[in-house]
Structures are given as C-alpha cells and as structure tokens.
Amino acid sequence: MNNTDKLYERRKKSVPNALGIFNPSSIQSAKGAIVIDADGRELIDFAGGIGVNNAGHGVPEIIEAIKNQADKFIHASFNVSVYEQYLDLTEKLCEILPHGDSTKVMLTLSGAESVENAIKIARAVTGKSGIICYDGSFHGRTMMAMTLTSNVKYKEGAGPYAPEVYRLEYPYYKPSMNARMTQDEFDDLMIMKLHKTFSSTVSITQTATIIMELVQGEGGFTVASKKYVQYLRKFCTENNIFLIFDEVQSGFGRTGKWAAYEHFGVTPDLSTWAKSMGGGMPMGAVIGKAEIMDAVKPGLIGGTYPGGPLSCVASLASINYMQNNNINAAGQKVGEIVREKFNQLMSKYPNNITDVRGLGAMLAIEFTNPTTGIPDGVSTKAIVDKCLAKGLIVITSGTYGNCIRILSPLFIEDEILEKGLAILEETIKEVL
C-alpha cells in the first residue's frame, strides 16, 4: 500500500463518507502548477483546488504576507477592533470591481456565506422575499445556498428548504440546437419564459432578486446568453429587482477578466466572490452598490471570523500579484490554448464529445454516449482516474458528471500546460 492509499484508509476512519472525493489524489507540497503527492510523484494540477489557485501554488508574496502578519496578530474580530488589513483589501476590491459610482464590500469566509449574505441583503433592502435562480446552478451547501443549488445530489434529504425560491431555465444556447432554432430565437424564447414566470409562478412585486452564475461552475461551464443577460439587467432595473452575479468560480482572471460580467457589458447590483480571491486562504466577499449596502440595518450582517487578518493579507498579496503579472492576459492565453485542443478533440470524436464550452480559461469538454445519446459520466470518471495514473489531476463537472473542466493555475508554464493536455488527449483516446 502506497502513502496515498494509507491516507485514504485513515480518511475512512475519522472523516464522514459524505465528504466527496473529486479526484483520488494526495498532496504534500506544491509549486506553480505542479503538485507533489504523498508518494513523491509530480502531478500537473488542472483542478486548482476547485478554482482557488488561479495565481498558482506557493506564490512567495502570499507566503511572506501570511508569515509577517502571523507575527503581529492572528485574530481580533473586525467588529471589535478595526484593522488596516481589512480596509486595505476592501479598498482594493472597490478599485478593481466597481459597482457603479460608489461601491462597498463586506468580507466573508466562503462562497456559500457570500451568497447567504447577498440574498439577505436583497430581501432586507427591497422588503420583498421572492428569489429567482436557475437550472444547473451551484451556490453552496448552506441552507439558502443549498436551496438555490440545482443538482439534488447536493441537498437530497436535507429539506425542508428555504421558502420563496423559484427556478428558471438557464439561457445557454448549445450549438447542436442550431437545427431547431437560431441563437436569437433561443434568446427570445428564454426572455419569454422569464416573463411567463412572473405571470404564472411569482409576482414581480414580491421578487427581491435574481441570482445567476454567468458561467455555471458545477453545471458544466455553460455560459449565459449575452442578449439575455443584458435584457435581464434592464428588466431588473425597471422592476426594482436586485441582480446578483455569483462570481465565486468565475472571478479573478479565470475568464480573462476580473469578473465574468465584464464580458457582458453589464454591472450587477450585488456580486458574490471567494475561491481565487483568497490566495488559498478562506476568504469571500459580497460587493455591491454603496446605496444598497448602506441600506442594511446594523447587526444584520457580520460575524466573528470574516475578514480575518491572515486571510486579508493573503488575499491582497494574491490580488496584487495577479494584477502585477496581468492575470487577465494569462487567462485569455490559457483559454485560447485549451479551447484549440478541445476543438481538435471534438473533431476527432464527434460522436463522443458533444460540446466545448466556457469563457476564457474556464472551459469544459462534454462527453455523451454515442449509442444511447445520454450523458456519459462513466467514461468521464474513467478519464479522470486514468489521467491521475499518468500524472494529471482533473475533475468533472455537469449535472451528470459528464464534463471535464479545466481550472489550472493561470500562470502555468506553456510546456506544463501542453504536457497536461497531451496526457488528457492520450487518455481520452484510450477510454473512447
């Protein structure tokens, strides 16, 4: 039994089985896009800790910031004692992610906590209770976030769920739909369904907010229609409905911009963040228009640990590192290379690979059983396992687990990226 197997045996004895294993790998150290596992093997990291390591592993500036802060103080609680580390970070976020003329930020510990607070803020400020979300969405595993999440495997048996939550069809136009309708026709249909919801399901006057991932993370990296999103922004403004974009997985260079919403030419009222924002430390945020954030009554938002000083300095160091090294250009470059390879693979295996989708470097490849036409999660899992044996960490995505998503560090060296893609291509050839 090797060291990795021993770790998983230990895991079984003290960790609940319900904590998923997305890839049966291990780690003892890491640098850049390379992980050293418990057996000393070098692995190329295409998972990035589920989208946390956009800047890469072992960034010296982040490590040094954490060490220096640990010598000063580790915890105080921002509600008790104000400290500059919190303010340095919130000011930086307002600078790079402005929401209108004036922006304010509250820090959290995770994406799920960010979502919970964004919904709470929307309800409190509008005085309305209805929430609209989408098929295929993932917003977390806490109560409201779990309710908003589409896939039942993340919440089965954990009800009753939060009330006044309604779900719409996600406006992703799959190219294979072209035989039935054009992109414009599809967009018009989705807009019609939006309006129908407010005549047959919930009243506009009772709806506080619409929350959307512009690129769905667990949903398989589907990308919302630009026409629909721009219409949605106009619709929400006209009807006093707050528009929330969940940027937890899509933010900080992953799509080639700080925020996915920059691709759409719209700005949300509120947005939620985490993952690569923290540089590997637990950190999230709700960013919003100042007039909305300031309309919340004192005491409704906050907590003991959010905005802890170690996480704040790590986050700020990570953002500065990403900014100084042009993370957005890196995201665009990685995205171009990966998309070209994925398109080549789809051309080779048109009956098995049925879609290549995403935005920037947030890309996924979809597998379908050519005989039955149903999503092929079995082959996808086999590809993940065989890739690991060859030295590549990848993870799946999609409601049926039939997509492989790329979440590599964005400053990955060209030769390592190409080697990882070659392993993936070789493995797909073997499995299909």
C-alpha positions in Angstrom: 0.0 0.0 0.0 1.5 3.4 -1.0 1.3 6.5 1.1 -1.6 8.0 -0.8 -3.6 4.8 -0.2 -2.7 4.9 3.5 -4.0 8.5 3.7 -7.3 7.4 2.2 -7.5 4.5 4.7 -7.0 7.0 7.6 -9.6 9.2 6.0 -12.2 6.5 6.2 -11.8 6.1 9.9 -12.2 9.7 11.0 -13.9 11.7 8.1 -17.6 11.2 7.1 -18.1 9.4 3.9 -20.3 12.2 2.7 -17.3 14.4 2.1 -16.8 13.8 -1.6 -13.6 12.6 -3.4 -13.5 14.5 -6.7 -10.1 13.1 -7.5 -8.3 10.3 -5.6 -5.0 12.2 -5.4 -2.9 13.5 -2.5 -0.6 16.4 -1.8 2.4 17.0 0.4 3.7 20.2 -1.4 3.1 22.2 -4.5 4.7 25.0 -6.6 3.2 26.8 -9.6 1.1 24.2 -11.4 2.9 21.1 -10.0 1.7 19.1 -7.0 4.0 16.6 -5.2 1.8 13.8 -3.9 2.3 11.7 -0.7 4.5 9.3 -2.7 6.7 11.9 -4.2 5.1 11.8 -7.6 4.9 15.0 -9.7 1.3 15.8 -10.8 0.2 18.5 -13.1 -2.7 20.4 -11.5 -5.7 21.1 -13.7 -8.0 21.4 -10.8 -6.5 24.2 -8.8 -8.2 23.2 -5.6 -11.5 23.7 -7.4 -10.7 27.1 -8.9 -8.9 28.5 -5.9 -5.3 28.6 -7.2 -5.6 31.0 -10.3 -2.3 32.5 -9.1 -0.7 29.1 -8.7 0.7 27.2 -5.7 3.4 28.6 -3.5 3.4 32.2 -4.5 6.3 33.8 -2.4 4.5 37.1 -2.0 1.4 35.4 -0.4 3.5 33.2 1.8 5.6 36.1 3.1 2.5 38.2 3.8 1.0 35.5 5.9 4.2 35.0 7.8 4.6 38.7 8.5 1.0 39.1 9.7 1.2 36.0 11.9 3.9 37.7 13.9 1.7 40.7 14.5 -1.7 39.3 15.4 -3.9 36.4 14.2 -7.4 37.4 15.3 -9.2 40.3 16.7 -12.7 40.4 15.0 -13.3 43.4 12.8 -16.5 44.1 14.8 -14.4 44.6 17.9 -11.2 46.2 16.7 -10.8 47.9 13.3 -7.6 47.0 11.5 -6.0 48.2 8.3 -5.6 44.8 6.7 -9.4 44.5 6.3 -9.6 48.0 4.9 -6.6 47.6 2.5 -8.5 44.6 0.9 -11.9 46.2 0.7 -10.4 49.3 -0.9 -8.6 47.2 -3.4 -11.8 45.3 -4.3 -13.7 48.6 -4.7 -10.9 49.7 -7.1 -10.8 46.7 -9.4 -14.5 45.7 -9.2 -16.6 48.9 -9.0 -20.3 48.6 -8.8 -21.5 51.9 -10.2 -20.3 55.3 -8.8 -19.8 54.1 -5.3 -19.0 50.6 -4.1 -18.8 48.9 -0.7 -17.6 45.5 0.4 -18.3 43.0 3.2 -15.9 40.2 3.7 -16.9 36.6 4.4 -15.3 33.2 4.8 -16.6 31.4 1.7 -18.7 31.5 -1.4 -21.7 30.0 0.4 -21.5 32.6 3.1 -21.3 35.3 0.4 -24.4 34.0 -1.2 -26.3 33.8 2.0 -25.5 37.4 2.8 -26.2 38.7 -0.7 -29.7 37.1 -0.5 -30.2 38.5 3.0 -29.2 42.0 1.8 -31.5 41.9 -1.2 -34.5 40.8 0.9 -33.8 43.3 3.6 -33.4 46.3 1.3 -36.2 45.6 -1.1 -38.6 44.4 1.5 -39.5 41.5 -0.8 -39.0 37.8 -0.3 -39.0 36.1 -3.7 -35.7 34.7 -5.1 -35.2 33.6 -8.7 -32.4 31.2 -9.6 -31.5 28.8 -12.5 -31.4 25.2 -13.5 -27.8 23.9 -13.3 -26.8 26.4 -10.7 -24.5 25.8 -7.7 -24.3 28.3 -5.0 -23.1 26.3 -2.0 -24.3 23.9 0.7 -25.6 26.1 3.5 -29.4 26.4 3.8 -30.2 29.2 1.3 -27.3 28.4 -0.9 -28.3 24.7 -1.0 -31.9 25.7 -1.9 -30.6 27.8 -4.8 -28.4 25.0 -6.0 -30.0 22.9 -8.7 -28.5 19.5 -8.5 -30.3 17.3 -6.0 -27.3 15.3 -5.0 -26.1 18.3 -3.0 -29.2 18.5 -0.9 -31.2 15.3 -1.1 -32.8 14.5 2.3 -31.8 17.9 3.8 -35.1 19.6 3.5 -37.3 21.5 4.1 -35.5 24.1 2.1 -35.7 27.8 2.2 -39.0 29.2 1.0 -39.9 31.6 -1.8 -37.2 30.3 -4.2 -38.2 29.8 -7.9 -36.1 28.3 -10.7 -35.8 29.3 -14.4 -34.3 27.5 -17.3 -30.7 28.6 -17.8 -30.2 30.6 -21.0 -27.3 28.6 -22.6 -27.5 28.1 -26.4 -25.9 24.8 -27.3 -24.6 24.8 -30.9 -26.3 21.5 -31.6 -29.6 23.3 -31.1 -29.0 25.2 -34.3 -31.0 22.8 -36.4 -34.1 23.8 -34.4 -33.6 27.5 -33.7 -31.2 30.3 -34.1 -29.4 32.0 -31.2 -31.7 35.0 -31.5 -34.8 32.7 -31.5 -33.5 30.9 -28.4 -32.8 34.2 -26.6 -36.3 35.4 -27.3 -37.7 32.2 -26.0 -35.7 32.4 -22.8 -36.9 36.1 -22.3 -40.4 35.0 -22.9 -40.0 32.3 -20.2 -38.6 34.9 -17.9 -41.8 37.0 -18.3 -44.0 33.9 -18.0 -42.5 33.2 -14.6 -43.9 36.5 -13.3 -47.4 35.8 -14.6 -47.7 32.1 -13.6 -45.3 31.5 -10.7 -44.4 34.6 -8.6 -45.3 38.3 -8.8 -42.7 40.9 -9.7 -43.9 42.9 -6.7 -42.8 40.0 -4.4 -39.5 39.3 -6.1 -36.4 40.6 -4.3 -33.6 39.4 -6.5 -32.4 37.2 -9.4 -29.2 35.4 -8.8 -27.1 33.9 -11.7 -23.8 32.4 -12.5 -22.7 33.8 -15.8 -20.6 30.7 -16.3 -22.1 27.8 -14.3 -19.4 26.0 -12.2 -20.9 22.7 -11.2 -23.4 23.0 -14.0 -20.8 22.2 -16.6 -19.3 25.6 -17.5 -22.4 26.6 -19.6 -22.3 30.3 -20.5 -25.3 32.6 -20.3 -26.6 34.3 -23.5 -25.3 37.9 -23.7 -28.5 39.2 -25.1 -30.5 37.6 -22.3 -28.1 38.9 -19.6 -28.3 42.4 -21.0 -32.1 42.2 -21.1 -32.1 40.8 -17.6 -30.2 43.8 -16.3 -32.7 46.2 -17.9 -35.7 44.1 -16.6 -34.4 44.1 -13.0 -33.7 47.9 -13.1 -37.2 48.6 -14.3 -38.9 46.3 -11.7 -36.9 47.1 -8.6 -35.3 43.6 -8.5 -31.7 43.3 -7.5 -29.5 41.5 -9.9 -26.8 39.3 -8.2 -24.0 37.6 -10.1 -22.3 34.7 -8.4 -18.6 35.1 -9.4 -17.2 32.6 -6.9 -15.6 30.3 -9.5 -15.5 32.7 -12.5 -13.7 35.6 -10.9 -10.1 36.8 -10.7 -8.8 36.2 -14.2 -10.5 32.8 -14.8 -12.5 34.1 -17.8 -9.7 36.5 -18.9 -11.2 39.4 -16.9 -11.5 40.2 -13.2 -15.2 39.5 -13.4 -17.2 37.4 -15.9 -19.8 40.2 -16.0 -17.3 42.4 -17.8 -17.7 40.3 -20.9 -21.5 41.1 -20.9 -21.3 44.9 -20.6 -23.5 45.0 -17.5 -22.9 45.6 -13.8 -24.8 43.8 -11.1 -26.3 45.4 -8.0 -24.6 42.8 -5.8 -22.0 40.1 -6.5 -20.5 37.2 -4.6 -16.9 36.1 -4.5 -14.5 33.6 -3.0 -12.1 30.9 -4.2 -9.1 32.6 -6.0 -9.8 35.8 -4.2 -8.2 34.4 -1.1 -4.9 33.2 -2.5 -5.6 29.8 -0.9 -6.9 31.2 2.4 -10.6 31.1 3.4 -12.0 34.4 2.1 -15.1 35.6 0.3 -16.9 38.8 -0.3 -20.2 40.5 -1.1 -19.6 43.5 -3.3 -22.4 45.9 -4.0 -23.6 49.4 -4.8 -23.0 51.6 -1.8 -26.6 52.7 -1.6 -27.7 49.1 -1.3 -25.0 48.0 1.2 -25.7 51.0 3.4 -29.4 50.4 3.5 -28.9 47.3 5.6 -29.8 47.7 9.2 -26.9 47.4 11.7 -26.5 43.9 13.1 -28.0 42.0 10.1 -24.6 41.1 8.6 -21.3 40.3 10.1 -19.7 37.5 12.1 -16.7 36.6 14.3 -14.2 35.4 11.7 -14.9 37.1 8.3 -12.1 39.3 7.2 -9.5 37.6 9.4 -6.1 39.4 9.1 -4.2 36.3 7.8 -6.8 35.9 5.1 -6.9 39.6 4.3 -3.1 39.9 3.8 -3.1 36.7 1.7 -5.9 37.9 -0.4 -4.4 41.4 -1.0 -1.0 39.9 -1.8 -2.6 37.5 -4.2 -4.6 40.2 -6.0 -1.6 42.4 -6.2 0.5 39.5 -7.6 -2.2 38.8 -10.2 -2.5 42.5 -11.1 1.2 43.0 -11.4 1.6 39.9 -13.7 -1.6 40.6 -15.7 -3.7 37.6 -14.7 -6.4 38.5 -17.3 -4.0 38.2 -20.2 -2.8 34.9 -18.7 -6.4 33.7 -18.5 -7.0 34.7 -22.2 -3.8 32.9 -23.3 -4.6 29.7 -21.4 -8.2 29.7 -22.7 -7.1 30.0 -26.3 -4.7 27.1 -26.0 -7.2 24.8 -24.2 -10.1 25.7 -26.5 -8.0 24.9 -29.5 -7.1 21.5 -28.1 -10.7 20.8 -27.1 -12.0 21.7 -30.5 -9.5 19.4 -32.1 -10.6 16.6 -29.8 -14.3 17.2 -30.6 -13.4 17.0 -34.3 -11.7 13.6 -33.7 -14.5 12.2 -31.6 -17.7 14.0 -32.8 -20.0 11.2 -31.5 -18.5 11.1 -28.0 -17.5 14.7 -27.4 -20.7 16.8 -28.0 -19.7 20.2 -26.7 -16.8 22.5 -25.9 -17.9 25.5 -23.8 -16.9 28.1 -21.4 -15.4 31.6 -21.3 -11.7 32.4 -21.2 -9.8 29.7 -19.4 -13.0 28.5 -17.7 -13.5 25.7 -20.2 -15.2 22.2 -20.2 -15.5 19.4 -22.6 -18.7 17.3 -22.6 -18.9 13.5 -23.2 -22.0 11.7 -24.5 -22.7 8.0 -25.0 -22.8 7.7 -28.8 -25.1 4.7 -28.7 -27.8 6.0 -26.3 -27.2 9.7 -26.6 -27.3 10.2 -22.9 -24.5 12.0 -20.8 -21.5 9.7 -20.4 -20.5 10.1 -16.8 -18.9 6.6 -16.8 -16.3 7.4 -19.4 -15.7 10.8 -17.9 -14.8 9.2 -14.5 -12.6 6.7 -16.2 -10.7 9.5 -17.9 -10.2 11.3 -14.6 -8.8 8.1 -12.9 -6.5 7.3 -15.8 -5.2 10.8 -16.1 -4.2 10.6 -12.4 -2.2 7.4 -13.1 -0.4 9.3 -15.9 0.3 12.3 -13.7 -2.5 14.8 -14.3 -5.2 16.0 -11.8 -8.5 16.8 -13.5 -12.1 17.0 -12.1 -15.5 16.6 -13.6 -18.4 19.0 -13.8 -22.0 19.0 -15.0 -25.3 17.7 -13.6 -24.4 14.2 -14.8 -20.7 14.3 -14.2 -20.0 14.0 -17.9 -17.8 17.1 -18.4 -14.2 17.6 -17.6 -13.4 21.2 -16.6 -10.1 23.0 -16.7 -9.2 25.0 -13.6 -5.4 25.1 -13.9 -3.3 27.9 -12.4 -3.3 30.7 -15.0 0.4 31.4 -14.8 1.1 27.8 -15.8 4.2 27.4 -18.0 3.4 26.6 -21.6 5.3 23.3 -21.6 3.4 22.1 -18.5 0.1 23.1 -20.0 0.9 21.3 -23.2 2.0 18.2 -21.4 -1.2 18.1 -19.3 -3.3 18.5 -22.5 -1.3 15.7 -24.1 -2.0 13.4 -21.2 -5.6 14.3 -21.4 -5.7 13.6 -25.1 -3.9 10.3 -24.8 -6.3 9.2 -22.0 -9.4 10.2 -24.0 -8.1 8.1 -26.9 -7.7 5.1 -24.6 -11.1 5.4 -23.0 -13.2 6.2 -26.0 
